Amino acid sequence: MQRKRVFILEIILVVIGISIIFYYSKGLSLVEKKNQISSQSEEVKNNEILIAHKEYFKKLEYAPVLFSHQKHVKALKEKGCKACHYINKKGLYVFTFVKGIYKKKSEEIKKEYHQKCIKCHVKFRKKGKKSGPIKLSCGECHKREYVNKEIKYPAFDFDFAYHDKHVKKLKDRTKNRSSKETCKLCHHTYDLKTKKLVYQNGTEESCYYCHDLSKKRGPDLSKIVAISKKENWNLPNAFHSLCLSCHFKLKKENKKAGPIVCSKCHTGKYKTIAELKKVPCPERGQKDKYFLFVKNLSKMKGVPFDHKFHENEVAKCRTCHHERLKACKDCHTIGGSSKGDYINLVTAYHSLFSDRSCRGCHYRQIKSNKNCLSCHYFFNLAEARSELADERSCKICHTGKKELLPTKKLSLEGLNLKKIKKEITIKKLSKEFEPAKMPHLKMINKLVEVSNNSKLATYFHRNLETICRGCHHKSNVKAELEKNKLPLCSNCHSVDFDPLHPERPRLQAAYHNQCIKCHENMQIKKAINCTDCHKYKKGNKLKKLFLKREEKNV
């Protein structure tokens, strides 16, 4: 018996010991992680780079090298960037240390780094100056502490504000100071016939279209992207080469120029859409308004589209124009074609699963707004696959007129309070609790206020019936009110499980799910617990049980 007790005590001590070790190791790892994050931000400020080239070496034999770029810039100030980087035939800097690195084998890359770096260090030492390592001792550069190190520079966002600034500043570098000549300084496209970079007025597009090698492109762009990939003109190389080369030229001319230091561009700070609304959008000859219609093919009426308004609601043109700055129908035909990846025009405009479609973008806006979710939370995406919309929804966009429908804020004036009651008492299911009283008119008022404060909602909520459908989601409210037949939840939801309609929740679940989820989404703290809506009946045997449960929730 004594041995058994000793054995159990030993097991308990071992478990406690392991728990303590795990706790402290976890705590230390979190501290290390915090320190790593803070050190990374310091490394970005100090313009430090981690030389690893895993894309060429795959598995590294030695630890990566932490390279202090700013120290080298100061030390090689007289020679400038030419000391390490080369200039191509077009007079642009290519900011890779090894020339044509993407064409070379890993051993060639390693050899060139060792020879060039050590040779430069030796020269500095001969002049009696401080320099980096000169002996081929791997550990001096390839330090073990950098094995799992990562340095990530925040992406630089060339937004509308930067574009507008460049258009104004670069006009003095053009002959006739026209916008066409200014655009030529940065924008170009690749001519597949002549195999040269050319500028074509009216075809200015984002660098991302041809230089973002991570995206799958359609047949129109895939050939150009393949050439960018072959020549290693990815986004960092393209941006750094074009932008920094221009900044260097302006500096030589003693003119104001943009930054030439990494941390000055890669700040991690980005402008909001609200801030960008004050900035003029890039001009490409686009109209303020368009009429979306395919002649002789479309069965639906045309849609008026306010392009100017939508320009101010996005941070980039490619938010919608994901392939090129062209109309959707140029790639997405009504029947679907290889040019548009066989996604037809109807899907391109209406898909709820795409961030670029009209409905998809609107749905994303709704999901990000707690007030909209009060009603739209119950929207079933599974049903949206089989049915695009009902007749009432279609008519709001497909008007056949070139002007948008006039918007009018909703009002409760003229509301028949005999049919639309101020307060509704829900008596069904009142066994353990008293009937629940619902402030019906107060709720309508709140939802009308929410709708009127949203530009998107104001356009699509054309009447009060739309607000009613937020709760009475399967009812034809107008028709039922005309017949003086109230659209009750019990019209569809039975008290007990209905085997003929297994998809319908029971009445109690329907009430609670509809009401509580709405309050949770709108972040209303009231009417979440049972007693917020129901009062206990006298002699309720379950009262103590409910009180205990509520105490636990608190």
N, C-alpha and C positions, 0 to 999 in steps of 0.2 A: 504493500500500500504506500509506504514511504517512498519507494523507488518511483512509483507511478506519479506521485506528486512532484518529485524532483524533475522527472522527464517533462511533465506538462509545463512546469515553471521555466525550464530551459527553452522549450518551444516558444513560450510567450515572450521571453527575453530576446530571442532571435528575431521574431516578428517585429517587435518594437525597434530593434536595432536597424533592420532593413527599412522600416518606415521612416526612421530619422534620417538615414542616408539618402533615401529617395526624396524626402522633403527638402533637404538642404541642397542636394544636387539639382533638383528642379528650380529651387530658389536661385542658385548660382547661375544656372543656364539662362534664367530670365534676366539676371543682372548683366551677364555677358552679352545677351541679345540687345539690351538697352544701350550698353556701352558701344556695341558694334554699330547700332543705328546712329548714335550721336557722332561716332568717329567717322562714319561714312559722310555725314553732312560736312564735317570739317575737311575731309578729303576733297569733296567737291569744291569747297571754298578755296582750298589750296591748289586746285587744278591738278590733282594727282590722278594718274591713270594706272590701271592694272594690266600689264602685258602678259597675256596668256595665249591668245590665238587658238582657242580650243577647236574652232572650226577647221583648222588645218592640222593641228597636232593630235586631235581627238583625245586620247588619254595622255595626260602630262607626266613626264618622267621626273621633273623637278617642280617645285612650287613656283607660282607666277611671280613676276617681278613688279614691285611697286615703284612706278616711275614718277618722279616729281617734275612735271612739265614746266611749271613756273620757274623753278630753279634753273632749268636749261635755257628758258627764254631769256632770263637775265644774263646768264653766262655767255650766251651766243648772240647778244644783242647786235653786235657789229655785223655779223654775217646774216642775221635774220633767219627766217624760216628755211631759206635755201640750205642751211647747214645740215638739216635732216630731211626735209621734204623736197620733192622735185616738181618742176613746172612742165606741164604737157605742151603739145604743139600749139594749142590755142592760147597759151599764155596764162593758164589757170593753174593754181597750186593743186596738187593731189596730196592729201594729208595722210599718206601711209609712209611708214619709215622704209620699208622694203619695196623697191620699185617692182610693180607687177607681181605683188605677193600672191595673188590668187592663181597665178600660173605656175608657181614654184612648188617644189616638194618641201616637206617639213625640214629635212636636213639642210637644204639650201637656205631656208629662212633662218634657221638657228645659226648657221655659219655667218650669214651676213650681219645679223645682230651682234654677234661676238666680235667680229672683225671691226666693224664700223665704230661701235661703242668704245672698245678698248683702245683703238687707234686714236680716237679723239681724246680720251682720258690721258694717254701717254703724252700727247702734244701739250696739254695743259700742265702736266707735271714737269716737263722740260722747261717750261716758262716760269716755273716756281709758283704756279697757281694751284688752288685746291681743285680736286677732281674726284670722279667716282673711282671704283676699283680698277686696277690695271693688271692684276694677276688673274689667271683663269681659275679662280677658286669659286666653285659653283655657289657655295653657301653665302658668299658676300652679297650676291644679288638675289638668288633664289632662296629666300628665308622660309623656314618651316612655318612661321606664324602666318604666312600668307596663303597656305594650302587651301583653306576654306573661305578665303576672303572674297568679297564681292563689292565692287564699286559701281553703283548705278546712277548715272546722271539723269535728272528729270528731263523729260522730253520738252523740246522747245516748240512752242505753238506760234506759227506765223499767222496771227489773226487779222481781221479786217483793219484793226487800228494800225498794225505794223505796215500793212499793205498801203493804206492811205498815206502814211508818213513817207514811205518810199516813193510813191507817185509824186508827191509834192517836192521832195528833196532832190530827186533825180532828174527833174525837168531841165536843170541847168547843164546837164551832161548830153543833151540831145541838140541837134542842129536847129530844128525849127520849133522846138519846145512843144510839140504836139504829143498827145497821149499815146498815139501809135508808136512814135519813136521811143518814148519812155518805156513802153511795155517790152520793146525789143531787147532792152538791156538784160532782162531776166528770163523772159519767156521764149521757149523754142519748142519745136517738135522734130521728130526723126522722120525723114523722108525715106521710105523703104525702096523707092526707085533709084534715087541718086545716092542713097546710103550716107546722107549727110544731115547734120542738124540745120534746120531752116526756121525762119520766123514767118508765120502767115498771119496777117492781121485778122482779128476776129476769131482766132482759134486758141486764145490764151487760156491755159488750164492749170490746175494745181500740179506741182511736182510729184505728188503722191501717185497720180495716175500711171506714170511710167517708171517711177523709181521705188515704189513700195513693192518689194519683191515677195512679201509675205502673203499678198492677196492673189486669189485666183481671178484672172481677167478673161473677158470674152474674146472672140476671134479678132476683133478690131484692134485690141491693145496687146494681146498675148505675144504677137511677133515683135513688137517694140520692146516689151518687158523682157523677152528672151535675150535681146541684144544688150539691154541694160545689165542683165544678170551675167552675160558672157564677159562684159567689159568691167564688171564689178562696180557699176554705178548704182549702188544702193542709196537709200535716203541720206544716211550720214555723209557718205562721200560726195553726193550731189550737192547737198546743202553747204557743207563746209567749203567745197571747192569754189562754188559760184559766189557765195556770200562773202567769205573771208578774202578771196582774191580782190573783190570790189572794195572791201574795207581797206585793204593794204594800199591799193591805188590812190584812194582818197586821202589816206594818211600821208603818202609821199607828196601829194599836191598841197599839203598843209590845209586840208579841208576837214570839216566835221565828218566823222565816219562812225559807223556802228562798232560794236565791241570786237576785239580780237582775242579775248580771254574767255575760256570755257564757262566759268561760273557766272559771267555777266549775261549770257544768253540762257543757260540752263539753270534758271532760278527756281523753278517749281511753282511759280506764281502764274495764274491764268485769269484772264478777264471773264466776267460773267456775261450772259446774254443781255442782261439789263444794261451793263456798261457799254457793250458793243452796239446797242441800239442808237447811241449818239453818234456813231461813226458811219460815214457813207460807205455803202457796199461797193465792191469792185464793179466797174462798168464793162459789159461785154455786148452792149446793144440789146439787152433784154428789155422786154416790155413790163410795164407795171401790172397789167392784167392780161390774162389769156383765156381763151375759150377752148376747153378740152373736148374735142369731138373728132371722130374718124368718119369722114364722108363716105356714103354708100355702103358702109360696113357695120357701123354701130347701130344696134336696135334701140339702145337707150338714148334719151335726150342728152344734149351736151351739158357740160358743167362749167360755170364761170369760176375762174381761179384768180385770187388776189396774190400775185407773185411778190409784189412789193411788201405786203404785210408779212408773208412767210420768210422773206429775206431777213427781216429783223427778229425773227423768232428762232433762228439757228445761228450757230457759231461759224459754220463753214458751208460753202456751196455743195461740197461733196456729201453732206448729210443726206441730201436727196439724190443729187446727181453722182451716184456712186461709181459709175464707169467712165463717163465723159460728160462734158457740159452740153448735153443735147436733150431734146424732149424725150420723154419715156417711150413714146410710140415709135421712135427711130430704131429702137432695139427690140422692144416688146410689142409684137404684133398681136392682133386679136386672136389669131389661131396659134400663136407661139412659133418661134423659129430658133435656129442655132445661135443667131446673133444675140438673142436675149436669154440664152441658156434654157430655151423652151418654156420660159415663164411667160404666160400670155398677159395681155394688157389688163384684163380684169383682175388677175391675181396681183400684178404689179401695183395697182392702185388700192386694192381692197384687203390684201392679206393682213390679218391681225398678228401674224407671226413674224412680220418683217418690220424693222425700225424705219425703213425708208418709204413704205407705202403710206398713203394718206390715212387710212383707218388705223394702221399699225402705230403711226406717230401719235394720232389722237388718243389711242388706247394707252400708250406709254405716258402721255400727259395726265390722263385720268388716274392711272395707277400711282403716280407720284403725288397726287393731291388727296389729302385725307378727307376733305369734304366731298369730293366726287365719289370716293370709295364707299360712302354711306349707302349709295344705291347700286353703283356699278360693280361692287364686290361680288354680287351674285350672278354676274354675267358669265355664262358658261362657254368657255373657249371650245370645248368639244362640239357643241352644237354649231358654233360659228364655222366649223369646217364644212358642214353640209348646207347651211343656208347663209347667204351673204347678208341679207337684211330684209326687212319687210317693206311693204309698199310705202308706208309713211316715212320711213328713214330714207329711202331712195329719192323720193320727191324733193327732199330738202336740198340735195346737191344737184340732181339731174333735173334742172328746171327748164333747160332748153333756151334760157335767156342769157345774154352776154353780161348782164349785171347781176351782182349778188342780191339775194333777197334782203329786203330792209329788216333790220333788227329792232325788236321792241321788247323792253323789259317786262317781265311778268308782273301781274298785279292781282290782288284779291277782290278788287272792285267788281260789284255785280254778282258776287258768289252767292248762291242760294243756300243760306244757312239752315234751311229746313231739311234739305237733302244732305248737305255737307255739315255734319254736326260738329259743335265746338268741342264736345267731349264724348268719348265712346266708352261704354262699360263692357268689358269682356267677361261674360258670365260662364262660358263653357269651361269645363275642367276645374271648376272651383270646388274642390273637395276638401283639402286640408287648409286652403286659403280663401279669403274673401275675394270677390270679383275684382279684377284690375281695372283701374280707370286710366284711360289714355288721353292725354291732351292733344286731340286730333288737329285742331285748328292751329295751335301753337307750333306743332311739328311742320305743318304745311307752310306757315310763315317763315320758319327757319330755312327750309329747303328752297323756298322762293328767293330768299335773301342770298343764299349760297349761289344759286343759279345766276342771279343778276350781277354778282360780283366777278363772274368769269366770262371772258369774251367768247371762249369756245362754247360754253354752255348756253350763253345768250343766243347764239346763232342756231343751235340745234334744238333747244327747248322752245318750241314755237308756241306752246300753249300749256295751260295748267294740267291738262291730261297727262303730259309727259312727266310732270312732277309726281302725279298720283301713281304712275306706273312703276315708280321706284319701289313702292311697297306692294301694290296690286299688280304684280309683274305679269300675270297671265290673263288679266281681265281687260275687257273692252269697257273701260270706265264710263265713257260718254254714253254708250248704248245702255248700260245697266242703270245709270242714273236717270235716263229718259224714261225707262220703264218703272222707275221708282223702286228698283231692286238693288239693294246695297251689295257692292262687290266684296263679300266676306271671304276670309281665308278658308272657312269651313265648306265653301262651295266646291273646293278641290281637295282639301286635306281632311281626311277622316280621323276620328278620334283613335281608332285602332288601325293596325297595319292593314293596308289594302293589297291583297295578293294580285289583283288585276293591274295595279299600278305600283310595282315595287320601287320605282324611281322617286315616288313622292314621299316625303317625310310625314310622319304622323303630325297631327294638329299641334300638339304641345311642342314638338321639335321645330315645327315651322314658325310658331310664334317666337320662341326663344332665340332661334337662329337669326331670324329677321331683325328682331329688336336689339338683342345684345350685340350682334356683329356690327350693326349700324353705329351703336354707341361706342364700341371699341375703336372702330375705324375713324370716327370723328373725335376720338379722345374725350368723350363725355364721361365723367366719373360717376354721374348719377345713373340709376336704373341698371345696375350691373348685378347686384345681389337680390335674392328672392324678396326680402322685405321692403325693397325700394319700390316695388310695384304692388305687392300683395300684403295684406294684413292677415295675421293668423286668426283662424276661426276659434271661437270659444270651445274649450275642451279638446283642442288639437293634440293628440297623443304624440305627434312627431315634432312638436314645437321645440322640445329640449334638444332633440337630435339636430334640427336645423340651426339652432343657436350655437351649438358646439361647432358645427361645420363652418358657420360664419366667423366664429372666433378664430378658428384655424386659418381661414383665408386672410383675416386681418393681420 
